[in-house]
Amino acid sequence: MERQLALIEEQGSDYRLDEHTREVGRQGVAAAREALRKAAREAAERPRKTAA
């Protein structure tokens, strides 16, 4: 087995997201959900092709 890279933990790092970043993320998730709903709605309305 080859040597593995040792991971070093940084002390004192703060990885918390600020409120602006959270809001941008929420908006992105909402937009993605709406795009999926729209695509599903359009697919349901589209006539299905039958195999010949």
NORBELPE-V24837 format. One record per helix or strand of 2 or more residues. SS is the DSSP state (H for helix, E for strand). FROM is the first residue (numbers start at 0). TO is the last residue. Records with the same first field share a line. If there is no record, write none. Layout:
BEGIN
SS = FROM-TO / FROM-TO
END
This chain:
BEGIN
H = 18-44
END
